[in-house]
């Protein structure tokens, strides 16, 4: 990098731009240990995790016990009005454990993915429901159990209810691991269920559909899609059909959820495309929230626990805060052995480096009010977000997921730049008041106290507190 390629950041502490958003949610929680005694849940509380999305919970087929409609209502031929037809106990324990740790469940009404279908094995739960109206009535009882105490339930105040997940996962119905019927049948299911649930619970947020991702979408950025294929073009085709049908039929759509496993810049291009795409069909931000409820950069077994993925997670959290997204959930918070468990190490039951991107972001959430960050950035840039507390305290989160260090200066000032250019605090060799704290994660350090650096190391992130 050239010596003069310095990233210049200016934090305007008096220029509020809105709340710090709940983009630091997670997918399924770390359910290791005995039932109802999950020893890692305290890490969710300590990181201020606002939501846990209940999809793929408990392993294959939802562990046979949790959250999925076939686990909650095992015999589809049974009487849906009879509490004895339901098996709530296991999911009750999960919901209670989340609430006890300050995490709101984000409830996916549907089933766990069956990846084995693509290899020719028979489906278990991913067929389309035999009776859409009855399925909607079953979901109604599930909502009533958790929010209204029906059938010995609770009053959990769960706001978000998502209808299914990735129903367009494959254009070949026989290979689709999420929905064993044409996408037109999913749209019909959504129309029936969303209309029924919204009529019964008008105060709740009903939406869907866990879209597979806008990898093939090109919006006003006019950037060619980095990941495109006939299958991914099918994803976008389905979203056009769904949004047109929702608009034309007046289906409730309080939020639209979608996914991406791209690196941060590409993922954010897709987030912007989704925002424009929803606007195109009249689902503007004032009537339909944007939920990015499965995301993870740098997927791969070798990246689990690595500084690269941790820095990518931090960069994406910052970008989501700064972009047109209302709520997000990383995939996911399992303590597992697969490629999609970035936060916890199953061999030690300890957090990985990426977990501390969430504790860093929680410093912004604790302060609550996002403030403007002006950035005069070279390539690669430093991703930055900042927040102000009611007590005047400031938190700044910085991320560098590139493979080179990025020198930077950082100015903390009022909304208008000082005519003298004076800085409240700065990096780059100038004196830093002792009240400034810095915690950094990189290749050799994990959430370590450190002096404010003059350059952000490669594959690193930091949180500054003033």
Helices and strands as residue ranges (DSSP letters): E 7-19, E 22-26, H 41-46, E 51-54, G 60-64, H 69-72, G 83-85, H 89-100, E 104-109, G 115-119, H 132-148, E 160-163, G 173-175, H 183-200, E 205-211, H 230-249, E 255-260, H 264-280, E 289-295, G 301-303, H 307-322, E 327-330, E 344-345, E 350-351, H 355-367, E 369-376, E 383-388, E 394-400, E 406-413, E 437-441, E 448-449, E 455-456, E 460-465
